[in-house]
Amino acid sequence: MNIPEGLKYTKDHEWVKIEGTKATIGITDFAQGELGDIVYVDINTVGQDVSEHGVFGTVEAVKTVSDLFMPVSGKVLEVNKALDASPEKVNSDPYGEGWMIKMELKNAADASGLLSAAQYKELIGK
């Protein structure tokens, strides 16, 4: 199981890469494995402010649909358009080509409540 150092994680299995006041968000390798084959990613919150723990979209797998939760408050700037044609990138490369959104952080201090890689490994029992 891939849990890269240098990223932050949530108890809802999203990962966050913070670069200054911007962040890239996706779901973890653990989450995509639990969901199975992802067939559709629906995110229609570009340009919107979404509060921490608010839903910014959904991911549909063969067996289920799951909400995507915002790890920190902020404005959704961009959606990974490549997922429209190739949602399976979330399965094959969740931390690279399978990223979901880029956002502007409302308050960078919010990120202090996120989990480190070691804490996330402990959460999922790895």
N, C-alpha and C positions, 0 to 999 in steps of 0.2 A: 504494500500500500504506500502510495506516494503522499507525503505530508511535508512540503518544502519549508525549510527554515526561512525566515525573513518575511513571511506573510503572517497576517493575523487571521483568526478563525472565530466563528460563532458557534453557539450551542445548537443552532439550526442548520449547521453544516454548510455555511457559506464561507468563502475565503475572501480576504481583502488585501490588496496591495496598495499601500499608501505612498504617494509621491507628492510631498508638499501638501497642498490643499486639495489635491485630486486623488481619486481612488478608483481602482479597477476591482470589479466584484464578479465572482462566479460561484459555482458549487464545488465542493471538495470531491476528491477521488472516492472517498467513503460514500458520499451521498449518491454519486452517479452509479456506484456499484450496487447500492441498495435499491435504487430506482429501476435499474435494468436499462434496456435499450430505449434511449430518448428519441422520440419521433417529432416533437414540436416544442418550440420555446416561444412563449407569448409575452412580450413586454411592450406595453404601450404607454409608458410613463415618461418618455423623453420630454424634457422641458418642465417637468413637474417637480415640486418639492415633496419629498417623501420622508416621513419621520422615522426615527429608529424603531425597528420592529414592525414597521408598516410593510404592506405587500407591494412589491414593485413589479411583479409579473408572476407567471406560472411556467412550469416545465411539465410536459406531458410525456410519460413513458408508456410502453405497451400496456401495462397493467394499472397505471394510476396517474393522477394529476396532482402535483404538489405546488403550493405557494412558494414564492421566493421572497424572503424577508430582508429588509434593508438593515445592514449591520450598524449603520450610523446615519444620522439625519443629514440630508443634503438634497441637492438638485441633480436629477438624472440628465447627463449631458449627451450620452451616446449609447446606442445599442449595437451589439455585434451583429451586423447585417448578414455575415457569412452563415449564421445559424439558421437563417430562413431557408436556405437551400441545403444546408448540411448540419442539422441538429445533432447528428451523431458525433460531431467534434467535441461535444461536452463529455461523451463517453471516452473518446480516444485521447483527448488532450485537455482535461478540465482546467489546468493551470496556464495553458498557452492559448491555442486557437479556439478553445471552448469558453473563453471569458464571456460574460453576459452584458455587463454595463460598465460605463465610466461615469463617474459622478464628481461633483464639487462638494467637498465637506462643508457643512454648516458650521461645525465647531470641531477643530482637530483634536481637542481634548476628549471627545467622545470615544475616540479609538482606544483610550486607555483601559476601557472595560472589555476589550476583545481578548481572546485567548492566544497564547503563544503556541508554536508547533508542539512543544512538550505538553502543554496543558490540554491541547486538542487530542493528542495521542492518548492521554490518560482518560479523557472523556469517552472516547470510542473503544477503549480497552486494548490498544495496540502498543 
